[in-house]
Amino acid sequence: MEGKPTSVRIILRASVSPSEERSKVLAAAKNVFGDCPHKEEISVDEILLYSESMRCLQKLHDQLRDRRVRDAARRLLLRGRTENRLTLMLNRQAAFAGIVVLCGSEDESPLGPIFLVMDSEEADQLIEWLTAHQDSG
């Protein structure tokens, strides 16, 4: 096992519908990242969080391990992969509650999923770190 990748660019994107409060969508997005350095871009209909810190993926890593959904996560990461880009869809209501719940399709999150996009030259290593059956740091 090679361990944690060293380089990643992360974009977390959530649409904001007219019936939603932006502050709640922002809170859900921040819950996915946890405590890590990031930049925010907030518009009327979308919230974007950006980071290049692996710390922003630590909460996802830990919850995939603790909730025993690593195999499903691996399948979704491989299905959502385009070269060095990995995309996951997350349930926004669960994210608001601080829980990472993966979506297999956009329909699985009633107000639309939160999209987590990870760009890395070490995409294989990133998938392995996020979904490994043994804690590799």
WOUR-V265474 format. One line per field, one symbol per residue. phi: phi as a letter, one per 20 degrees, with the letter a starting at -180 (. if undefined). psi: psi as a letter, one per 30 degrees, with the letter a starting at -180 (. if undefined). A space follows every 50 residues. Layout:
phi->???
psi->???
This chain:
phi->.enffdcbddcdccfcegedegfffffffffffmebfbdccdcfdbccdc bcdfgfdffggfffffelcfffffgffffeecleddccdcffffffende cfdebfffcgenfeeddcdbfdgfffgfffdfecfdn
psi->kfaklfkkkkkkkkljlfflkeeeeeeeeeeeeajlkllkjkaegkkkkk lgkffffeeeeeeeeeghgeeeeeeeeeegkjcgkkkkkkkeeeeeggkj kkkflfffjegklkkjkkkkfheeeeeeeegkfkjh.
